[in-house]
Amino acid sequence: MDAALGPPEKMAENEDDLTPMMSQYFELCGEYDDSLVLFQVGDFYETFCEAAERTARLLEIALTQREDSTGTYPMAGIPIDNAESYIETLLDAGYRVAVADQVQEPEEASGVVDRAVTRIVTPGTLTEDELLDTDDNNFVACLTEDPDRYGLAFLDVSTGDFYATSARREGAVADEVSRFAPAEAIAEPDAAIDPFDADCMVSPYDAAAFDYEAARERVEAYFGSPDALLAADAEVRACGALLAYAEYTRGGENDHLDYLNHLTRYEPHEYMLLDRVALSSLELFERRTVHGDADVTLLGVLDETSCALGSRKLKDWLRRPLLDPDRIEARLDAVEAWTHDVQAREQARNLLRDVYDIERLIARISRGRANARDLRSLKATLDVVPELKTALADFEAEKLVELRAELDELADVRDLVGRAIREDPSREITEGDVIRPGYDDELDELRETEREGKAWIDDLEAKERERTGIDSLKVGHNSVHGYYIEVTNPNLDSVPDDYNRRQTLKNSERFYTPELKEREDEILRAENRADDLEHELFRDVRATVAAESERVQAVADALAELDVLAALGEVAATRDYARPEIGGEGIHVEGGRHPVVERTQQSFVPNDAHLDPDDAFAVVTGPNMSGKSTYMRQVALITVLAQTGSFVPAASARIAPVDRIFTRVGASDDIAGGRSTFMVEMTELASILESATGDSLVLLDEVGRGTSTTDGLAIARAVTEFVHDEIGALTLFATHHHELTETAEDLPYAFNLHFAAEGTDEEVVFDHDVRRGAATASYGVQVAREAGVPDEVVERARDLLAEAESADVEVGESDAESSASDSPAPDSPAPDSPPQAIADGPEDELAARLREVDVATMTPLEAMNELAELKREVE
């Protein structure tokens, strides 16, 4: 983002030398110096001077020139009718866009047409359908800092969803930001921390908006006393500043957003926390790895919703799984009810497919940006509600009973729109064909006058042909000259005396008669007045509907929840999911399956999982590709699903809610941040060790692999002991450090799990079945062969491995002989010293090198490089 665009360089040194229009342009650029100003000139939005050069380059449009009394300067413009696609490109390039519209009709202007910025388009305050992702919220966030805490607020301007919370630690702030994934954020000008993702546009905002009294006054104007809603001054300041920013982007401060009816204050500990790392590792919303040929995520597997409202709600539930067992059970009761009544479920899902995105519709209606088709879409959705209530009538699940009661049929709104708006209205609300006949008597009279006049004109051609005897005579109309009678040149001698010349063409003349002129004036007066009246009537209807925005939003929320619950019922019924028990201690799963992987494979081996206070820490070993990572993610995803209120892919499950899921699964270099794989790994590990509690679920995969084998093992063991002794979290630790299996045997609440495999010299066969105990082999060379490593490299690796194993045996025998003696020989090592591994010969040096190589933890490419280097040394 070009943080300070500044006003463009003026063409003239003296502002008085600028034309009135260009003075207006530069004044707006100065006022909105953080945005690129699109300046309406007729049917185009124009930019000038260096802003034009920048715009032409970014949008790949023609750079032209404008000439006036001050000289010639660059100009680039985009058509208003297709502006949104160009604006999207500017947003993607990191710009805010200030749209300056003509707010005065040209014929009414005595000088330059008045223009004003009517909206500022930013990534987090989008309301245009063309720019929004229908299935996801689009939040703008606000951060404040007080001495004792941070305040956070999140607002989706397109739907009216508004949340607030506070935190005392920077890490907790970052966690909440990752939960909502805002597209944009504002902060106080002197903010000391930046917890926002690098992809999020972050900007300081007007310090005055963060003033406590100003913020409090603004919050109170929208929602009533902040004391009853918010828990800290930092929260008040965050909410107030965010409201100010939302008003600013709508065209000016104090532009009240009437559809913002609810502010939800929440405590972070009310929900399971899934930070950015966990969301990515578990692939809840975005694919991180390829499963077969499919591009699927947990959301993709679950999203059987029927409408945009439900799809957004499902994402919200997955981002914020519940901790309260009663709330979880209420959702599960509803899902179970849907699974049992197939007919009702199908009926409801079919009805929900006719539901429009009325959250965004009512926001657009309230902002005065909705057209007549939007109102008809709202009515079409409300028409579904009575039938949906009928489909829900026999359900006894408390959640479904509550949602049915919340389905306000809004009969008054449906009736008004049905009476007032045509079934297939014009898209433009100023050009007629919007208001239904019979709604307004005056409008009906005007339209009748218009119709009668046009019918008279339609009959005029035949009458005049008969009266004049001119068979080629035509009656026509154009927007410049109005109605006319056209006669070709050879027939001009037959033109009656009462014809008055209106226009001369090459081959004909056009005329009008006093009666035609009178009818034309009558038609135009009726047509113009009718169009104006229709516009007035439509605006009145729209305002009446907007006044019911809170009721519409309540219905939208109920429809969204019903859609999600029905979708979860569909998934449970069609994919053999089981209802989990909520409560007890730990996580107990029988026959669990990975919900995503099983959808991409013809067969999937189910596995049990049992973690509780007595068996809290599982060390998971086994060869690469045996299923360790899939198993760990499977346990986590089943837990997420259960706490979301979904059935789970298992024969049975009992889940005690966990407060957070931590993942340290895989890593990659942060090149832009200058951090290696190991540094990224250690940073994430530090966060886990600092934040995990005894109620957390921790997944650790190959901790320490980014450094030497010795260092990695030391770190892995220290982490194991710390999590086991100091934190007590339920933990799955996958590792190739087989020494950790011995550590697990020494710790009272730790145990070993392994994935068995059968190997020969040529291949390894995985059964993907997890069992108690430690793995006995890694089968790294066989896996390398199956991965496509060249045969000569694999064979060389096998020879080197055999040599290394032989060297270990010889050293072991020497140690045994030495220990049998009462006292060591003068030249032999002390009993507690490490065995001598390096002799004078190159073969012994090679063996020593090989013992330092941990093949099991290397990637195929790393193994190939290491083997190639060793091969060069011995050739």
QUILIN-V360687 format. One record per helix or strand of 3 or more residues. SS is the DSSP state (H for helix, E for strand). FROM is the first residue (numbers start at 0). TO is the last residue. If there is no record, write none. Layout:
SS:FROM:TO
SS:FROM:TO
This chain:
H:14:16
H:19:30
E:35:40
E:43:47
H:48:58
E:63:67
E:70:78
H:79:91
E:96:101
H:105:107
E:114:120
H:128:130
E:139:144
E:149:154
E:161:166
H:169:179
E:183:187
E:200:204
H:206:209
H:211:222
H:225:227
H:232:248
H:267:269
H:275:280
H:297:301
H:307:318
H:324:339
H:341:351
H:357:365
H:371:390
H:397:405
H:410:419
H:440:467
E:473:477
E:481:487
H:488:493
E:499:503
E:507:511
H:513:545
H:548:573
E:586:591
H:596:598
E:606:611
E:616:621
H:627:643
E:651:654
E:659:664
H:676:690
E:696:700
H:708:726
E:729:733
H:738:745
E:749:758
E:763:771
H:779:785
H:790:819
H:841:850
H:854:856
H:859:873
